Amino acid sequence: MTNIHRRAALQGIATLAAIGIARIGRAKGKGRRIGVIGGGIVGASIAMHLARAGASVTVLERTSPAAGATAKSFAWINPWTLDPHYQQLRLRSIAAYRRLDAELRLGIVWGGYIDWAADAAEAKDVNALAATMAAGPDAVRVIDAAGLKRISPCIEPGQVAAAFYSGVDGHLDPVYATRRFLAHAQTHGARILYPCEVSAMAAVGARVQRLVTTQGAIEVDHVVVAAGVDTPRLLAMLGYNLQLRHAPGILAHSMPVPLVTQMVYDGPRDLEFKQMADGRLVGNDAELPPDIPAHAEILRQATDFPSAALRDMHGTRILGKISKYMPTASQARLDYLTLGLRPMPMDGFPVVGGLPALANVHVAVTHSGVTLAPILGQLVRDEILQGPASDMLAPYRPGRMLGASQRTFWCATKGASIC
């Protein structure tokens, strides 16, 4: 047999095997009534993967799809963390995104990422992050000021104490991607109900059998709670106390300006920015709103800015910082500023998996929901329909949140971006 024929035969066997696996997955999913609570990007991905496997899926969204943290996300698809296991989970999700992008046309901009620091203190953080991917197929490229300028001529970086370029990163429109996931789920029979608030979960023994909602009662064989910051309220119905950090974050969105880049930038003093495919600039410059009297209520509880003037001031200020490094941004005018609440577990890592003592309830709540949506969709689907529990999710089980975690959290170089 020639090498060409041998490869063709092996490809044929692999194709038949894949078809067989897909049929087995659909057979296990067929007839399973699964309620997915939450219509953000994580819930949408889980619903899509379950529906494609043949499950009878109903998505229950309290307001409207992608209206919560998803719509207010920086939507940066990235691997960046100092935790090796968590980085591998993120890299697997990025690979899944590339497959889904080709299939569903999600409009992902695979432009890469540049991180740089202006002084020695920040340089330590940049170098530490670069070191996490210093080897392997996704290795970063350490660069100096001249190298940064060659890779991204639109940027005037100023003093550069440390910098690196990564070709792995991308960014997207998170609302559009969520709608694509939900639309694809619908082509496989999923129902999307909104506005639809869950007011009770009726359990018999160790199983939830019915969801009581504002659109009536829904019988279920399994439940997935993927409701972002509303997750603690829902789990409390079942007697679980899951705490999330109060983590408000702002993003300035400009009117379109000439398109000059496809990259995501992490610049000095917490400044993060990107340019969308339509020319709009999106950026932020702080993990949390500054602790000043005008922000007291925002930092204390879920609330909006006290005035439009304060909102506009912050948006214009952030765009002004971006223009220091991207001259094109000097043309930008503020369109709007979002204030979002990130679903941030107390230790910063995802909370994903079956609830202790309940046989048919999964939870999926995480910061970096945009980055993790594809892989969580796959892994939660597999656990529900096929089992056994995934080793990849072992460090992130809900049970660990019953006690204080000793793990150290560092999502990105300079804090917790909305990503």
C-alpha positions as CSV (number, residue, x, y, z in Angstrom):
1,M,0.0,0.0,0.0
2,T,1.5,3.4,-0.9
3,N,1.9,6.1,1.6
4,I,-0.9,8.1,0.0
5,H,-3.3,5.2,0.2
6,R,-2.2,4.4,3.7
7,R,-2.9,8.0,4.8
8,A,-6.3,7.9,3.0
9,A,-7.2,4.6,4.8
10,L,-6.2,6.0,8.1
11,Q,-8.1,9.2,7.5
12,G,-11.1,7.1,6.6
13,I,-10.8,5.0,9.8
14,A,-10.5,8.2,11.8
15,T,-13.5,9.7,10.1
16,L,-15.6,6.6,10.8
17,A,-14.4,6.6,14.4
18,A,-15.4,10.2,14.8
19,I,-18.8,9.5,13.3
20,G,-19.2,6.6,15.7
21,I,-18.3,8.7,18.7
22,A,-20.7,11.5,17.6
23,R,-23.5,8.9,17.3
24,I,-22.8,7.5,20.7
25,G,-22.8,11.0,22.1
26,R,-26.2,11.8,20.5
27,A,-27.6,8.5,21.7
28,K,-26.7,9.3,25.3
29,G,-28.1,12.8,24.9
30,K,-31.3,11.9,23.2
31,G,-34.3,12.6,25.3
32,R,-32.3,14.1,28.2
33,R,-34.2,17.2,29.4
34,I,-31.6,19.8,30.4
35,G,-32.3,23.2,31.7
36,V,-29.4,25.7,31.3
37,I,-29.9,28.7,33.5
38,G,-28.1,31.7,32.1
39,G,-27.9,33.0,28.5
40,G,-24.4,34.6,28.6
41,I,-21.5,33.2,26.6
42,V,-20.8,30.3,29.0
43,G,-24.4,29.2,29.2
44,A,-24.8,29.6,25.5
45,S,-21.7,27.4,24.8
46,I,-22.9,24.7,27.2
47,A,-26.4,24.7,25.7
48,M,-25.0,24.5,22.1
49,H,-22.7,21.6,22.9
50,L,-25.5,19.7,24.7
51,A,-28.0,20.3,22.0
52,R,-25.6,19.1,19.3
53,A,-25.2,15.9,21.3
54,G,-28.9,15.3,21.1
55,A,-30.1,16.6,24.5
56,S,-33.4,18.4,24.8
57,V,-32.1,21.8,26.0
58,T,-34.0,24.8,27.4
59,V,-32.1,27.9,28.1
60,L,-33.6,30.2,30.8
61,E,-32.3,33.7,30.7
62,R,-33.5,36.2,33.3
63,T,-33.3,39.3,31.0
64,S,-32.0,38.8,27.5
65,P,-29.1,36.8,26.0
66,A,-25.6,38.2,26.6
67,A,-27.1,41.1,28.6
68,G,-24.9,40.7,31.8
69,A,-21.2,40.3,32.1
70,T,-20.9,39.1,28.6
71,A,-22.0,42.3,27.0
72,K,-19.6,44.3,29.3
73,S,-16.6,42.0,28.7
74,F,-13.3,43.1,27.2
75,A,-13.6,39.8,25.3
76,W,-9.9,39.0,25.1
77,I,-9.2,35.4,24.3
78,N,-6.0,34.6,26.1
79,P,-3.9,32.0,28.0
80,W,-2.4,34.3,30.7
81,T,-2.1,33.0,34.2
82,L,0.7,31.9,36.4
83,D,-1.1,28.7,37.3
84,P,0.2,25.9,34.8
85,H,-3.0,23.8,35.0
86,Y,-5.3,26.8,34.4
87,Q,-3.1,27.9,31.5
88,Q,-3.5,24.5,29.8
89,L,-7.3,24.7,30.3
90,R,-7.2,28.2,28.6
91,L,-5.0,27.0,25.8
92,R,-7.4,24.1,25.1
93,S,-10.2,26.6,25.0
94,I,-8.3,28.7,22.5
95,A,-7.8,25.7,20.2
96,A,-11.6,24.9,20.5
97,Y,-12.3,28.5,19.6
98,R,-10.3,28.2,16.4
99,R,-12.4,25.2,15.4
100,L,-15.7,26.9,16.2
101,D,-14.6,30.1,14.5
102,A,-14.1,28.2,11.2
103,E,-17.4,26.4,11.6
104,L,-19.7,29.1,12.9
105,R,-17.9,32.2,11.6
106,L,-17.7,33.9,15.0
107,G,-15.7,36.8,13.6
108,I,-12.7,36.3,16.0
109,V,-9.8,38.7,15.3
110,W,-6.7,36.5,15.8
111,G,-4.3,39.5,16.0
112,G,-2.1,38.5,18.8
113,Y,-1.1,40.4,22.0
114,I,1.7,42.7,23.1
115,D,2.5,43.3,26.8
116,W,5.0,45.9,27.8
117,A,6.2,47.8,30.9
118,A,7.7,51.2,31.3
119,D,9.6,50.7,34.6
120,A,11.5,48.0,36.5
121,A,8.6,47.2,38.9
122,E,6.2,46.4,36.1
123,A,8.9,44.7,34.1
124,K,9.1,41.9,36.8
125,D,5.4,41.1,36.2
126,V,5.8,41.1,32.4
127,N,8.8,38.9,32.5
128,A,7.2,36.5,34.9
129,L,4.2,36.1,32.6
130,A,6.3,35.7,29.5
131,A,8.2,32.9,31.3
132,T,5.1,30.8,31.7
133,M,5.1,30.3,27.9
134,A,8.8,30.4,27.2
135,A,8.8,27.0,25.5
136,G,6.6,24.9,23.4
137,P,4.6,25.5,20.2
138,D,3.0,28.7,21.6
139,A,6.2,30.3,22.9
140,V,6.2,34.1,23.2
141,R,8.7,36.4,21.6
142,V,10.6,38.7,23.9
143,I,11.0,42.1,22.3
144,D,12.5,45.5,22.9
145,A,11.1,49.0,22.0
146,A,12.3,48.7,18.4
147,G,10.9,45.2,18.0
148,L,7.5,46.3,19.4
149,K,7.4,49.1,16.9
150,R,8.2,46.7,14.0
151,I,5.4,44.3,15.0
152,S,2.9,47.1,15.7
153,P,3.8,50.3,13.8
154,C,0.7,52.1,15.1
155,I,2.0,52.1,18.7
156,E,4.3,54.7,20.2
157,P,5.4,52.7,23.3
158,G,7.6,55.2,25.0
159,Q,10.1,53.8,27.4
160,V,10.1,50.0,27.4
161,A,11.6,48.1,30.3
162,A,10.3,44.7,29.3
163,A,7.9,43.5,26.5
164,F,6.8,40.4,24.7
165,Y,4.6,39.4,21.8
166,S,2.2,36.4,21.7
167,G,0.6,35.2,18.5
168,V,-2.0,33.0,20.4
169,D,-4.4,35.7,21.6
170,G,-7.5,36.9,19.9
171,H,-10.6,39.0,20.6
172,L,-14.2,39.1,19.5
173,D,-17.6,40.7,19.8
174,P,-19.0,38.7,22.8
175,V,-22.6,39.5,22.1
176,Y,-22.4,38.3,18.5
177,A,-20.5,35.1,19.5
178,T,-23.2,34.4,22.2
179,R,-26.0,34.8,19.7
180,R,-24.2,32.5,17.2
181,F,-23.9,29.8,19.9
182,L,-27.6,30.1,20.8
183,A,-28.7,30.2,17.2
184,H,-26.7,27.0,16.5
185,A,-28.3,25.4,19.6
186,Q,-31.7,26.3,18.2
187,T,-30.9,24.5,15.0
188,H,-30.5,21.4,17.1
189,G,-33.8,21.9,18.9
190,A,-32.9,24.0,21.9
191,R,-35.5,26.4,23.3
192,I,-34.3,29.9,24.4
193,L,-36.7,31.5,26.9
194,Y,-36.3,35.1,28.0
195,P,-37.1,37.1,30.0
196,C,-37.5,34.0,32.2
197,E,-36.4,34.1,35.8
198,V,-36.1,30.9,37.9
199,S,-37.8,31.4,41.3
200,A,-37.5,27.9,42.7
201,M,-35.9,24.5,42.0
202,A,-37.9,21.6,43.2
203,A,-35.8,18.6,44.4
204,V,-36.9,15.1,45.4
205,G,-34.1,13.4,47.3
206,A,-30.8,14.1,45.6
207,R,-32.3,15.2,42.2
208,V,-33.9,18.4,41.0
209,Q,-36.9,17.5,39.0
210,R,-38.6,20.9,38.2
211,L,-37.7,24.5,37.7
212,V,-40.3,27.0,38.7
213,T,-40.0,30.1,36.4
214,T,-41.9,33.2,35.3
215,Q,-42.8,31.3,32.2
216,G,-44.2,28.3,34.0
217,A,-42.8,25.0,35.5
218,I,-40.2,23.1,33.4
219,E,-39.5,19.4,34.1
220,V,-35.8,18.6,33.9
221,D,-33.5,15.6,34.1
222,H,-30.4,17.8,34.7
223,V,-29.7,21.4,35.5
224,V,-26.7,23.6,34.6
225,V,-26.4,26.9,36.5
226,A,-24.3,29.3,34.4
227,A,-25.8,32.5,35.5
228,G,-22.8,34.7,36.3
229,V,-23.3,36.9,39.3
230,D,-26.8,35.6,39.8
231,T,-25.4,32.1,40.5
232,P,-25.2,32.5,44.3
233,R,-28.9,33.4,44.5
234,L,-29.8,30.3,42.5
235,L,-27.6,27.9,44.4
236,A,-29.0,29.3,47.7
237,M,-32.4,27.8,46.6
238,L,-30.7,24.4,47.0
239,G,-29.0,25.2,50.3
240,Y,-25.5,26.1,48.9
241,N,-23.6,29.2,49.9
242,L,-21.3,30.3,47.1
243,Q,-19.7,33.6,47.5
244,L,-18.4,35.8,44.7
245,R,-16.2,38.8,44.9
246,H,-17.9,42.1,44.2
247,A,-15.8,43.0,41.1
248,P,-17.2,46.0,39.1
249,G,-15.2,47.0,36.0
250,I,-15.5,49.7,33.4
251,L,-14.8,49.8,29.7
252,A,-14.6,52.8,27.4
253,H,-16.0,52.3,23.9
254,S,-15.2,54.8,21.2
255,M,-16.9,55.7,18.0
256,P,-15.1,54.1,15.0
257,V,-11.7,55.5,13.9
258,P,-9.5,54.3,11.0
259,L,-8.5,50.6,11.5
260,V,-4.8,50.4,12.3
261,T,-4.4,47.2,14.4
262,Q,-5.9,43.8,15.2
263,M,-3.9,43.2,18.4
264,V,-4.7,43.4,22.1
265,Y,-2.4,45.6,24.1
266,D,-1.5,45.5,27.8
267,G,0.4,48.7,28.4
268,P,2.0,50.5,31.4
269,R,0.0,51.2,34.5
270,D,-2.9,48.8,33.9
271,L,-3.9,50.2,30.6
272,E,-5.5,47.5,28.3
273,F,-7.0,48.3,24.9
274,K,-7.9,46.9,21.5
275,Q,-9.5,47.9,18.3
276,M,-12.6,46.1,17.1
277,A,-13.0,45.0,13.5
278,D,-15.4,48.0,12.9
279,G,-12.7,50.5,14.1
280,R,-14.1,51.1,17.6
281,L,-11.6,51.3,20.4
282,V,-12.3,49.5,23.7
283,G,-10.2,49.9,26.8
284,N,-9.8,50.1,30.6
285,D,-7.1,51.3,32.9
286,A,-7.9,49.8,36.3
287,E,-9.0,46.5,37.9
288,L,-11.6,48.3,40.0
289,P,-12.9,51.9,39.9
290,P,-10.7,54.2,42.0
291,D,-11.6,54.3,45.6
292,I,-13.0,57.9,45.8
293,P,-16.2,59.2,47.4
294,A,-18.0,59.3,44.0
295,H,-17.4,55.5,43.6
296,A,-18.4,54.5,47.2
297,E,-21.7,52.9,46.2
298,I,-20.2,51.2,43.1
299,L,-17.5,49.6,45.2
300,R,-20.0,48.5,47.9
301,Q,-22.8,47.0,45.8
302,A,-24.2,46.5,42.4
303,T,-25.2,49.9,41.2
304,D,-24.7,52.3,38.3
305,F,-22.7,55.5,38.1
306,P,-24.2,58.3,40.1
307,S,-24.2,60.6,37.1
308,A,-23.8,60.7,33.3
309,A,-21.1,63.3,33.7
310,L,-18.9,61.0,35.9
311,R,-19.4,58.2,33.4
312,D,-18.4,60.4,30.4
313,M,-15.4,61.7,32.3
314,H,-14.0,58.2,32.9
315,G,-14.6,57.2,29.3
316,T,-12.9,60.3,27.9
317,R,-10.1,59.9,30.3
318,I,-9.4,56.2,29.3
319,L,-9.4,57.1,25.6
320,G,-7.0,59.9,26.3
321,K,-4.6,57.4,27.9
322,I,-4.9,55.1,24.9
323,S,-4.0,58.0,22.6
324,K,-0.7,58.5,24.4
325,Y,0.4,55.2,22.9
326,M,-1.8,55.0,19.8
327,P,-1.8,58.3,18.0
328,T,-4.8,57.3,15.9
329,A,-6.9,57.2,19.1
330,S,-6.6,61.0,19.4
331,Q,-9.3,61.1,16.8
332,A,-11.6,58.9,18.9
333,R,-14.7,60.2,20.6
334,L,-16.5,58.4,23.4
335,D,-19.5,56.5,22.3
336,Y,-20.4,54.9,25.7
337,L,-18.9,53.5,28.9
338,T,-20.0,50.2,30.4
339,L,-20.0,49.3,34.1
340,G,-20.1,45.5,34.5
341,L,-20.0,43.0,37.3
342,R,-17.5,40.2,36.8
343,P,-18.6,36.8,38.1
344,M,-15.4,36.4,40.2
345,P,-15.0,33.3,42.5
346,M,-13.3,34.2,45.7
347,D,-10.1,32.4,44.8
348,G,-10.2,33.7,41.2
349,F,-10.4,30.2,39.6
350,P,-13.5,28.7,37.8
351,V,-16.2,26.9,39.8
352,V,-17.3,24.1,37.5
353,G,-18.8,20.7,38.1
354,G,-21.5,18.8,39.9
355,L,-22.8,20.0,43.2
356,P,-22.0,17.9,46.2
357,A,-24.9,15.7,47.3
358,L,-27.0,16.6,44.2
359,A,-26.8,14.1,41.4
360,N,-28.1,16.2,38.5
361,V,-27.0,19.8,39.0
362,H,-23.9,21.3,37.5
363,V,-22.6,24.8,38.1
364,A,-20.3,26.8,35.8
365,V,-19.3,30.3,37.0
366,T,-16.0,31.9,36.2
367,H,-14.1,35.1,35.5
368,S,-12.6,34.8,31.9
369,G,-15.9,33.4,30.7
370,V,-15.2,34.6,27.2
371,T,-11.9,32.7,27.1
372,L,-13.2,29.5,28.7
373,A,-16.7,29.3,27.0
374,P,-15.8,26.7,24.4
375,I,-13.9,24.3,26.6
376,L,-16.4,24.5,29.4
377,G,-19.2,23.7,26.9
378,Q,-17.3,20.6,25.8
379,L,-16.3,19.4,29.3
380,V,-19.7,20.0,31.0
381,R,-21.5,18.3,28.1
382,D,-19.2,15.2,28.4
383,E,-19.7,15.0,32.2
384,I,-23.5,15.2,31.9
385,L,-24.0,12.9,29.0
386,Q,-21.1,10.5,29.2
387,G,-19.2,10.7,32.4
388,P,-16.9,10.2,34.3
389,A,-15.8,13.4,35.8
390,S,-13.1,15.2,33.7
391,D,-9.6,15.4,35.2
392,M,-9.2,18.7,33.4
393,L,-11.9,20.2,35.8
394,A,-10.6,18.5,38.9
395,P,-9.0,21.6,40.5
396,Y,-12.2,23.7,39.9
397,R,-14.9,21.7,41.6
398,P,-17.6,23.5,43.6
399,G,-16.9,21.6,46.7
400,R,-13.6,23.4,47.3
401,M,-15.4,26.7,47.9
402,L,-16.9,25.3,51.1
403,G,-13.6,26.1,52.7
404,A,-10.9,28.8,52.3
405,S,-8.7,28.2,49.3
406,Q,-5.0,28.3,49.7
407,R,-4.3,28.8,46.0
408,T,-2.9,32.0,44.7
409,F,-4.8,33.8,42.0
410,W,-3.3,35.8,39.2
411,C,-5.4,36.0,36.1
412,A,-3.4,38.4,34.1
413,T,-0.3,40.5,34.4
414,K,-1.8,43.5,36.1
415,G,-4.9,42.2,37.8
416,A,-8.3,40.9,36.7
417,S,-9.3,42.2,33.3
418,I,-12.8,41.7,32.1
419,C,-11.9,38.8,29.8
